[in-house]
Amino acid sequence: MDPITTSISILVLGDNSLSASNAGLQNGTTLVSATGQIVATIGSATPAGTIATNPGAAVVTAIKIGLDFQSGKPVQPGDVLAVIGDLFATAGAIAFYIPGGAGGLVRRHDYR
């Protein structure tokens, strides 16, 4: 995982942890969302793990945002950042596997 993605993941995890702490873990959606983000961060060790875990974490957190909005609670900025980060990480991991994508940026030239 690149340093920018790592930094964003750490910030998002910190915000989710603070949100869960402030809620006293009484809000189940906050706990589920924070857990999903932690699983996605651990799974992001490889591009395949990112593709496997981040979309699920994004969906769980998006559902939490929707539930918060419906119940009149404020939408947490960390939740929005988590969804955006999960989507960008997934797109980057997919680009890694596309020929000519991020994984194909460094090419060996054959100078004969």
TIBA-848298 format. One record per residue: x, y, z of N, C-alpha, C in turn; residue in one letter. Coordinates in nm, 4 decimals, always signed. Example, Ala and Ser with C-alpha at 12.3 -4.5 7.8 and 13.67 -1.06 7.14 Angstrom:
PT,nxx,nyy,nzz,caxx,cayy,cazz,cxx,cyy,czz,residuo
PT,+1.3190,-0.5690,+0.7800,+1.2300,-0.4500,+0.7800,+1.3200,-0.3300,+0.7800,A
PT,+1.2850,-0.2250,+0.7080,+1.3670,-0.1060,+0.7140,+1.2900,+0.0030,+0.7870,S
END
This chain:
PT,nxx,nyy,nzz,caxx,cayy,cazz,cxx,cyy,czz,residuo
PT,+0.0858,-0.1169,+0.0000,+0.0000,+0.0000,+0.0000,+0.0903,+0.1231,+0.0000,M
PT,+0.0562,+0.2218,-0.0817,+0.1397,+0.3401,-0.0899,+0.1233,+0.4283,+0.0342,D
PT,+0.2180,+0.5189,+0.0594,+0.2148,+0.5997,+0.1821,+0.0913,+0.6890,+0.1952,P
PT,+0.0412,+0.7401,+0.0837,-0.0771,+0.8282,+0.0912,-0.1993,+0.7479,+0.1339,I
PT,-0.2185,+0.6317,+0.0726,-0.3319,+0.5469,+0.1096,-0.3204,+0.5033,+0.2552,T
PT,-0.1990,+0.4708,+0.2978,-0.1777,+0.4305,+0.4365,-0.2135,+0.5430,+0.5319,T
PT,-0.1685,+0.6643,+0.4993,-0.1977,+0.7795,+0.5851,-0.3469,+0.8066,+0.5935,S
PT,-0.4146,+0.8013,+0.4787,-0.5591,+0.8248,+0.4775,-0.6304,+0.7163,+0.5575,I
PT,-0.5868,+0.5914,+0.5411,-0.6489,+0.4808,+0.6152,-0.6331,+0.4992,+0.7653,S
PT,-0.5148,+0.5415,+0.8085,-0.4912,+0.5632,+0.9511,-0.5799,+0.6754,+1.0037,I
PT,-0.5915,+0.7844,+0.9267,-0.6772,+0.8955,+0.9691,-0.8235,+0.8521,+0.9780,L
PT,-0.8686,+0.7770,+0.8798,-1.0080,+0.7312,+0.8791,-1.0332,+0.6357,+0.9952,V
PT,-0.9393,+0.5445,+1.0186,-0.9550,+0.4523,+1.1311,-0.9594,+0.5283,+1.2627,L
PT,-0.8744,+0.6301,+1.2753,-0.8747,+0.7105,+1.3974,-1.0062,+0.7812,+1.4174,G
PT,-1.0608,+0.8371,+1.3093,-1.1888,+0.9055,+1.3206,-1.3000,+0.8078,+1.3551,D
PT,-1.2983,+0.6911,+1.2917,-1.4011,+0.5909,+1.3221,-1.3899,+0.5434,+1.4662,N
PT,-1.2674,+0.5278,+1.5147,-1.2488,+0.4853,+1.6531,-1.3007,+0.5911,+1.7496,S
PT,-1.2716,+0.7174,+1.7183,-1.3226,+0.8250,+1.8031,-1.4746,+0.8305,+1.7981,L
PT,-1.5312,+0.8096,+1.6801,-1.6770,+0.8092,+1.6679,-1.7361,+0.6971,+1.7528,S
PT,-1.6750,+0.5789,+1.7471,-1.7237,+0.4660,+1.8258,-1.7070,+0.4931,+1.9744,A
PT,-1.5975,+0.5554,+2.0115,-1.5725,+0.5875,+2.1515,-1.6728,+0.6905,+2.2026,S
PT,-1.6975,+0.7933,+2.1219,-1.7927,+0.8969,+2.1621,-1.9344,+0.8425,+2.1730,N
PT,-1.9648,+0.7424,+2.0925,-2.0981,+0.6829,+2.0985,-2.1095,+0.5827,+2.2123,A
PT,-1.9988,+0.5572,+2.2799,-1.9997,+0.4592,+2.3877,-2.0270,+0.3194,+2.3362,G
PT,-2.0005,+0.2976,+2.2088,-2.0258,+0.1702,+2.1415,-2.1712,+0.1255,+2.1563,L
PT,-2.2599,+0.2210,+2.1811,-2.4023,+0.1877,+2.1913,-2.4665,+0.1840,+2.0533,Q
PT,-2.4033,+0.2483,+1.9580,-2.4553,+0.2515,+1.8224,-2.3922,+0.1366,+1.7452,N
PT,-2.4678,+0.0341,+1.7159,-2.4147,-0.0838,+1.6487,-2.3612,-0.0555,+1.5105,G
PT,-2.4231,+0.0393,+1.4385,-2.3752,+0.0682,+1.3036,-2.2362,+0.1291,+1.3060,T
PT,-2.2062,+0.2093,+1.4078,-2.0714,+0.2679,+1.4181,-1.9696,+0.1584,+1.4413,T
PT,-2.0015,+0.0648,+1.5268,-1.9102,-0.0451,+1.5560,-1.8897,-0.1328,+1.4328,L
PT,-1.9964,-0.1632,+1.3614,-1.9859,-0.2467,+1.2417,-1.9050,-0.1742,+1.1341,V
PT,-1.9305,-0.0445,+1.1168,-1.8574,+0.0338,+1.0181,-1.7092,+0.0405,+1.0525,S
PT,-1.6772,+0.0678,+1.1787,-1.5373,+0.0758,+1.2209,-1.4680,-0.0592,+1.2023,A
PT,-1.5372,-0.1663,+1.2337,-1.4805,-0.2998,+1.2166,-1.4564,-0.3293,+1.0685,T
PT,-1.5514,-0.2912,+0.9849,-1.5347,-0.3109,+0.8398,-1.4141,-0.2358,+0.7865,G
PT,-1.3927,-0.1140,+0.8354,-1.2780,-0.0360,+0.7905,-1.1471,-0.0988,+0.8384,Q
PT,-1.1465,-0.1530,+0.9587,-1.0261,-0.2189,+1.0092,-0.9947,-0.3427,+0.9253,I
PT,-1.0960,-0.4217,+0.8936,-1.0760,-0.5402,+0.8102,-1.0243,-0.4989,+0.6722,V
PT,-1.0803,-0.3915,+0.6168,-1.0355,-0.3442,+0.4853,-0.8907,-0.2972,+0.4906,A
PT,-0.8520,-0.2320,+0.5981,-0.7140,-0.1854,+0.6106,-0.6174,-0.3027,+0.6182,T
PT,-0.6537,-0.4029,+0.6962,-0.5680,-0.5215,+0.7068,-0.5634,-0.5949,+0.5726,I
PT,-0.6771,-0.6026,+0.5058,-0.6831,-0.6703,+0.3763,-0.6126,-0.5958,+0.2657,G
PT,-0.5841,-0.4672,+0.2867,-0.5212,-0.3862,+0.1830,-0.3712,-0.4069,+0.1721,S
PT,-0.3201,-0.5115,+0.2326,-0.1766,-0.5395,+0.2242,-0.1363,-0.5745,+0.0811,A
PT,-0.2292,-0.6269,+0.0041,-0.2023,-0.6617,-0.1353,-0.3155,-0.6073,-0.2211,T
PT,-0.2907,-0.5860,-0.3506,-0.3997,-0.5397,-0.4377,-0.5185,-0.6361,-0.4390,P
PT,-0.4923,-0.7654,-0.4356,-0.6026,-0.8629,-0.4353,-0.6845,-0.8503,-0.3076,A
PT,-0.6174,-0.8304,-0.1958,-0.6884,-0.8109,-0.0692,-0.7709,-0.6842,-0.0694,G
PT,-0.7183,-0.5809,-0.1324,-0.7916,-0.4541,-0.1437,-0.9199,-0.4744,-0.2226,T
PT,-0.9083,-0.5445,-0.3354,-1.0264,-0.5697,-0.4184,-1.1275,-0.6560,-0.3439,I
PT,-1.0796,-0.7455,-0.2590,-1.1688,-0.8354,-0.1861,-1.2387,-0.7684,-0.0683,A
PT,-1.1720,-0.6746,+0.0003,-1.2274,-0.6223,+0.1254,-1.2832,-0.4802,+0.1178,T
PT,-1.2214,-0.3935,+0.0407,-1.2626,-0.2527,+0.0429,-1.4032,-0.2258,-0.0095,N
PT,-1.4493,-0.2917,-0.1155,-1.5875,-0.2650,-0.1582,-1.6898,-0.2984,-0.0487,P
PT,-1.6674,-0.4070,+0.0240,-1.7588,-0.4431,+0.1329,-1.7585,-0.3390,+0.2431,G
PT,-1.6387,-0.2913,+0.2778,-1.6289,-0.1875,+0.3808,-1.6971,-0.0594,+0.3352,A
PT,-1.6843,-0.0269,+0.2074,-1.7500,+0.0933,+0.1546,-1.9019,+0.0804,+0.1620,A
PT,-1.9537,-0.0372,+0.1289,-2.0990,-0.0589,+0.1339,-2.1499,-0.0495,+0.2771,V
PT,-2.0802,-0.1137,+0.3709,-2.1235,-0.1097,+0.5114,-2.1234,+0.0337,+0.5631,V
PT,-2.0191,+0.1087,+0.5322,-2.0105,+0.2469,+0.5795,-2.1140,+0.3344,+0.5099,T
PT,-2.1404,+0.3100,+0.3817,-2.2436,+0.3858,+0.3111,-2.3818,+0.3594,+0.3718,A
PT,-2.4067,+0.2358,+0.4106,-2.5337,+0.2033,+0.4772,-2.5435,+0.2781,+0.6097,I
PT,-2.4327,+0.2837,+0.6841,-2.4308,+0.3580,+0.8107,-2.4607,+0.5057,+0.7870,K
PT,-2.4027,+0.5632,+0.6816,-2.4297,+0.7038,+0.6491,-2.5785,+0.7226,+0.6218,I
PT,-2.6366,+0.6315,+0.5441,-2.7799,+0.6402,+0.5141,-2.8664,+0.6286,+0.6384,G
PT,-2.8309,+0.5365,+0.7270,-2.9074,+0.5200,+0.8510,-2.8940,+0.6420,+0.9420,L
PT,-2.7721,+0.6967,+0.9502,-2.7525,+0.8185,+1.0291,-2.8370,+0.9322,+0.9737,D
PT,-2.8381,+0.9464,+0.8418,-2.9141,+1.0537,+0.7781,-3.0640,+1.0372,+0.8022,F
PT,-3.1126,+0.9135,+0.7899,-3.2554,+0.8882,+0.8096,-3.2997,+0.9126,+0.9529,Q
PT,-3.2116,+0.8857,+1.0479,-3.2497,+0.9038,+1.1879,-3.2223,+1.0456,+1.2385,S
PT,-3.1753,+1.1325,+1.1497,-3.1535,+1.2713,+1.1887,-3.0195,+1.2979,+1.2556,G
PT,-2.9336,+1.1977,+1.2600,-2.8008,+1.2171,+1.3181,-2.7111,+1.2843,+1.2146,K
PT,-2.6108,+1.3592,+1.2614,-2.5197,+1.4209,+1.1635,-2.4325,+1.3155,+1.0956,P
PT,-2.4070,+1.3381,+0.9694,-2.3200,+1.2473,+0.8950,-2.1763,+1.2792,+0.9344,V
PT,-2.1029,+1.1770,+0.9765,-1.9646,+1.1948,+1.0205,-1.8732,+1.2128,+0.8996,Q
PT,-1.7885,+1.3165,+0.9003,-1.6957,+1.3359,+0.7879,-1.6033,+1.2156,+0.7674,P
PT,-1.5660,+1.1498,+0.8749,-1.4797,+1.0322,+0.8637,-1.5462,+0.9188,+0.7884,G
PT,-1.6782,+0.9061,+0.8019,-1.7503,+0.8028,+0.7278,-1.7457,+0.8308,+0.5779,D
PT,-1.7670,+0.9572,+0.5427,-1.7628,+0.9951,+0.4006,-1.6223,+0.9721,+0.3458,V
PT,-1.5204,+1.0133,+0.4220,-1.3823,+0.9910,+0.3792,-1.3506,+0.8424,+0.3682,L
PT,-1.4065,+0.7621,+0.4564,-1.3826,+0.6173,+0.4523,-1.4369,+0.5582,+0.3229,A
PT,-1.5581,+0.5982,+0.2846,-1.6173,+0.5461,+0.1610,-1.5346,+0.5906,+0.0401,V
PT,-1.4980,+0.7187,+0.0377,-1.4176,+0.7695,-0.0742,-1.2828,+0.6983,-0.0792,I
PT,-1.2190,+0.6822,+0.0364,-1.0904,+0.6133,+0.0407,-1.1003,+0.4689,-0.0044,G
PT,-1.2066,+0.4005,+0.0376,-1.2262,+0.2618,-0.0045,-1.2433,+0.2522,-0.1562,D
PT,-1.3185,+0.3457,-0.2132,-1.3413,+0.3433,-0.3575,-1.2137,+0.3744,-0.4345,L
PT,-1.1370,+0.4739,-0.3873,-1.0108,+0.5058,-0.4541,-0.9112,+0.3911,-0.4414,F
PT,-0.9039,+0.3293,-0.3253,-0.8119,+0.2170,-0.3062,-0.8497,+0.1004,-0.3968,A
PT,-0.9798,+0.0749,-0.4100,-1.0259,-0.0327,-0.4975,-0.9916,-0.0021,-0.6431,T
PT,-1.0148,+0.1228,-0.6846,-0.9822,+0.1619,-0.8225,-0.8324,+0.1487,-0.8477,A
PT,-0.7504,+0.1882,-0.7507,-0.6062,+0.1753,-0.7658,-0.5618,+0.0302,-0.7740,G
PT,-0.6252,-0.0550,-0.6946,-0.5901,-0.1972,-0.6976,-0.6301,-0.2603,-0.8305,A
PT,-0.7442,-0.2197,-0.8832,-0.7868,-0.2715,-1.0134,-0.6915,-0.2217,-1.1219,I
PT,-0.6514,-0.0953,-1.1133,-0.5575,-0.0395,-1.2114,-0.4245,-0.1133,-1.2079,A
PT,-0.3882,-0.1667,-1.0922,-0.2643,-0.2420,-1.0795,-0.2649,-0.3637,-1.1716,F
PT,-0.3817,-0.4241,-1.1924,-0.3909,-0.5450,-1.2728,-0.4166,-0.5175,-1.4210,Y
PT,-0.4473,-0.3940,-1.4567,-0.4745,-0.3603,-1.5963,-0.3412,-0.3368,-1.6679,I
PT,-0.3185,-0.4024,-1.7801,-0.1940,-0.3767,-1.8528,-0.1848,-0.2285,-1.8902,P
PT,-0.0733,-0.1688,-1.8586,-0.0564,-0.0263,-1.8844,-0.1085,+0.0598,-1.7720,G
PT,-0.1693,-0.0027,-1.6698,-0.2187,+0.0729,-1.5547,-0.1059,+0.1007,-1.4580,G
PT,-0.1394,+0.1192,-1.3318,-0.0387,+0.1531,-1.2314,+0.0690,+0.0460,-1.2221,A
PT,+0.0329,-0.0799,-1.2394,+0.1305,-0.1871,-1.2321,+0.2211,-0.1925,-1.3537,G
PT,+0.1765,-0.1317,-1.4626,+0.2559,-0.1337,-1.5852,+0.3275,-0.0039,-1.6120,G
PT,+0.3353,+0.0852,-1.5151,+0.4000,+0.2139,-1.5380,+0.5499,+0.1991,-1.5618,L
PT,+0.6116,+0.1071,-1.4920,+0.7546,+0.0873,-1.5089,+0.7726,-0.0262,-1.6075,V
PT,+0.8208,+0.0086,-1.7236,+0.8372,-0.0924,-1.8283,+0.9837,-0.1058,-1.8644,R
PT,+1.0200,-0.2252,-1.8937,+1.1561,-0.2506,-1.9358,+1.1630,-0.2343,-2.0857,R
PT,+1.2535,-0.1525,-2.1308,+1.2696,-0.1311,-2.2750,+1.3771,-0.2244,-2.3267,H
PT,+1.3513,-0.2792,-2.4408,+1.4467,-0.3696,-2.5025,+1.5204,-0.2916,-2.6116,D
PT,+1.6395,-0.2462,-2.5794,+1.7203,-0.1692,-2.6742,+1.8178,-0.2637,-2.7435,Y
PT,+1.7819,-0.3088,-2.8612,+1.8710,-0.3992,-2.9349,+1.9395,-0.3254,-3.0444,R
END
